[in-house]
Amino acid sequence: MIGALALAVRVPVPAPAPAPAPAPEGAGLEARETSARATGAARDPRPATRLDLPGACLLALTLVCLVHTLIALPETGWTVATSLAGAAAVVGSGAFIRHERRTASPLIPLSVVGSTTVAAALAVLLSASAALFGALFVGTYFLQDVLAMDPLECGLRVLPLALLMVLSAPASAVLQRRYGPRRTTVVAMTLLTLGILALSQLDRTATAPAIGGGFLLLGAGFGTVMVTATAVIVRHVSTDHAGVAGGLQQTAMNIGPTLGVATATMLVTLTTPATTGARPPAGPHWTGEAFLSAMGPALLTLAAIAATGALAAFQLPCSTATDDADDDSPHQPAAGGRDRAPAEAPAMTPGD
């Protein structure tokens, strides 16, 4: 519904105003400066922004084919349909990049993703969300199919994750100011990686503190990463591309879980022993023993994905002061084309 409204409603772009006549030679300095500013504004109209519908279709096609390949590959192997879907994902990604380089109104402006800082923050969000939701997918099967817990017991075991996500969100702002985005994100991604590694060591004898400790590390790491990386993206994008920055952040947070769950499904299916009757033909569930043998390798791979995000976090700014100083946008002079002079100190009177 929202997409249909976006296609139907178009905001008219006003035509640029005609350039005013230059000030006469005998005019004063203020009149000439006013005329120069008006002429510059008329010659540099704001470009019209159009919806990049072909780019959106190419991106959607690429993601659909990629997710289908990841899910169908363990089931059927490299069949004709799976091979075509994988090839379509590769061709679609190449066509999307080529289209974004050539179109006048790209869906993902290269000036935004071309920034090392923004690209690193997006990579951190993508890897963190993929690792978290892949681990949650595997952890849910472990609690329900291996430990045979009911939904209430599962919720109580996972409760530390939600609690630490709520607490780490406001704390991350304080950590950014004191230690900087880079160290805060690296430590948070390390906590996320350690949480997945802790879950990979669970078995049938796992106690409630051991399970809760793993999910606690997941919540503390992901809550901090989400807030810190988002702040870095917003701070490094100009106001003209603020909407693009928000869209990229949300896209990374939506694509990551999809790829994470698809990857976890593929890993568990590929590593499940084929001789144990792993899955009934009529359903998607694994037996407890078969799933337990495949859970460790799947979570170790997801931990490696989280560790990759920790490496990308080293490209983030060292401090918030560096973050502001390294802004890609050039320095904008004050109105009138001249930098504002510092305010003069008030004159001291004899009574002072």
N, C-alpha and C positions, 0 to 999 in steps of 0.2 A: 504493500500500500504506500509506504513512504517512498519507495523507488518510483512508483507511478506518478506520485505528486511531484517528485523532483524532475521527472521528464516533462510533465505537463506545464508546470509553473516556470516561466522564464522571466527574469528581471530585465527590463529594457535597459540597454546601455546608452546613456546620453551621448550625443555627438559632441566632439571637442569644440570648444568655443573658438571663433576666429581670432587670429593673433591681432592684438591691438597695434595701432600705429606707434612707431617709436617716438619718444619725446623729442621735441625740437632742440636744436643745439643750445639755444639760449635758456633752456629750462634749468631749474635748480637741481642740486644733487639729489634731493629727496624724490623729486619727480622722475629723474632718470632711473633711480633704483627701483621705484615702484613699477615703471614701465618694463624694466628688465625682468623683474620677477613675474609679471603677468605674461610676458612673451615666453619665458621658459616653461610656465605651466601650460600654455596653449600648445607648445611644441612637444610636450612630453605627456600626452594623455595616458591615463591608466588603461592598460590593455584589457579587452573584454575577456572574461573567463567563461569558457564553455564546458559542458559536460563531456568528458572523454569516454563516450559510450563504447567505441571499439576497444580501447584499452581495458575497460572494465570487463568486457566480454572475453578478451584474451586471457586476462588474469583469472577469471572464474573458470574458464576451460582448462587452464593449466593446473589449477588446484584440484579440480574434480578428477582429472586424469591421474594426477599424482597420488591422491588419496585412494582412488580405485586400484591403482597398481599395488600400493603398499598392502591393502587389505586382501586383494584377490590372489596375489602372488603365492602366499603360503597355502592357499586352498587348492589351486589348480596348476601352479607352476607357470612356466613360460608358454602359455597357449597363444593362439593367434590374437585373441581379444586382449590378453594381458600385454602382449608385445606392442599391439597397436596403441593401447592406452599409455604405455610408457613412452613410446615414440611421440605420441601427441603431446605429452607433458613437456618433453624436451623441445619440440618444434614450437609449441605454444609459448614457452618461456623466451625462446629466441625471438619470436615474432613480437612478443610484448616489449622486450627491451628495444628492439629496432623501432617499433612504433613510438615508444616514449621519447626516443631521441629525435624523432622527426616531427612530431605533432606540435602545433602551436600552443595547445593547452593540455599538457600531459597530466595523466592521473597522478603520477608520482614525479614531481619536478626534480630534474637532475641536480639543480642547485641546492636542493634540500638533502637528498640522500648522498650527494657527492661530498658532504662534510664528513670527515673521519669521525668526529665526535657523535654526530647524529646516527651514522651508520653503526657505530659500536654500540650505542644505547639501544637501537632497534635489535641488533643481534643478541644483546643481553636479554631483552624482553622475550624475544622469540625462543631462545634456548631455555630460559627459566620456565616459561609457561609450558613448553613442550615437555620438559623433564618433570615438572610438578604434576601435570594432569596424566602423563603416562604412568608415573608412580602411583597416583591415586587410583587409576584403573586397575593396576596390578594389585595394589593393597586391598582394594575392595573385594576382589576375587579371593585373596588370601584369607581375609576375615570371614567371609561368608562360606566359601567352599572348602577351605582347609580347616579352619577353626570352628566352622558350623555355628557362627554367631547370628543372632537375629538382628534386624535393622537397628533396634535401640542400642544393643551392645556395640554394634559397629560405630554408631554415632558417638557414643561415649569414648571409644578408643581414639576416634579422629578429632575429638573436641579440642585437644591442645593445638592442633593446626589452626582452627578458626580463632582461637583465643590469641595466639601469638600474632596472627595476621592483623587483628584489631589493634593490639598493643604496639606492634612494630611500625605501623603507619605513621603515627605522630612522632614516635621516637626517631624515625629516620631523618626528619627535618633537623633535629638537634645534632644528629651524627654527621649530617652533611656539612653543617656550619663548622663543626669542631674538627672533623677529620678529612673532609672533602669528599666529593662524589666517587673518586677512584677507589680509595681505601674502603669506604663504606660499601660499595658494590662488590668489590673483590671478597671482602669478608662475608657478605651476605650470600654470594654465590657459593662460597666455600661451605657455609652452613647448609645450604640447600643440597650440595653434593654429599656432605656427611650424613644428612638425613636419609637420602636415598640409599647410601651404603649401609646405614644402620638397618633399614628395612630389608635389604637383601640378605641379611644374616639371620632373619627370623625363621623359625620352624614351628612344629607343633607344640613345642614346650615353651613358646614365647610367653612372657608374662606381660601384665598390663603396663608396668613402668617401661619395659623395653619397647613395646609398641607405641605408647604415648610419647616416649622420648624421640623416636624417629619422626613422628608427625609434628612434634614440637619444633624440631630443627627445620622441617619443611616450611612451617608457618613463619618462623622468625626470618628465614632467608628470603622467602618469596615476598612477604609483605614489605620488607626493606627494599628489595630490588625493584619492585613495581613502582614505589613512590620515587625513589632516587633516579632511576632511569627516565621516568616520565618527566621529572623536573629538568633533567639535562636536555631532553629533546625540546621542551617548550622554551627553555632559556636560549638555545642556540638557533632558533628559527625566528626570522623577522615577523613583524606583525602582519605583513601581507600574506604570509604562508602559515599563519597560526592555525587555520582550519585544516590545512594539509598535515601539519604536525600532529594535531589531535587524531586525524583519520589514520595516519601511519601508526600511531601508538595503539589505537584500537584494532587495526588490522593485524598487527603483530600479536596482540593479545588474543585474537580470534583464530588466527592461522596456527599459532603455536600449540594450543590444546588439540586441535584436529590432527596435526601431524604427530603429536606426542602419543595420542591414543592409537592412531593407526600404526605407528612404529611399535608400540608395546604389543598390540595384537599380532603383528607380523612376527616379532621376536618370540613371543610365547608359543605361537603356532609352530614356528620352525624348530624350536628347541624342545618341544614336548616329545617324549619318547613315543614312537609309533607302535610299540609292541604292548602298551599297557591299556589299550582301549581308551585313549586320551579323551575323545569326545564322542558322545552319542551322535548317530547320524541325524537325529531330529532336532538337535539343539546346539547352541554355541558354547555350552559349559564343558569344562574339563573336570576330570576326577581329581580328588584332593592330592593324591600322590603324584599324579602326572603334572599337575600345575605346580606343585612345590618344587619339583625337579627343574622346571623351566623358569621359575620366578627369579632365581639368582642371576642367571645370565642376562635376562631382560632388564633387571634393575641395574646391573653393572653397566650396561650400555646406556641407559638413561642417565646414570651418574656421569658417564663420560661426556654426554651432551651438556650437562650442567657445568662440568669442568671447562668445556669449550667456551661457554658463556663467561666464566671467570677470567679466561685469557682475554676475551674481547673487552672485559671491563678495564683492563690496563690502558686502554686508549681513551678513557674518560678523563676529564680535567682533574688535576690534583686537589684543587680547592675551589670554593665558590668564587673567590676573588679572581683566580685564573680563568674560571668559567666565564666571568663577565668580560675579562680583558681579551679573551680569545674569540670573542664573538665575530662571526664572519661578516657581519654588516659593517660597512665603513662608517667612520665618524661623521655624524650629521651636524653641520654648523647650525647655529641659532638662526632665527628668523631674520631676514634681511641680508643673508649671505655672509655674515661675519660672526665669529665666535664671541660669545658673551664674555665680557671682562669680569674678573673676580670682583666681588663686592668690596668696596673700600671700607676700612675700619672707621667707626664713628669718631668724630673729632673729640678730643678730651678737653674738658672745660677746667678752668682753674679750681672749681669746687670739687672735682674728682680727685 
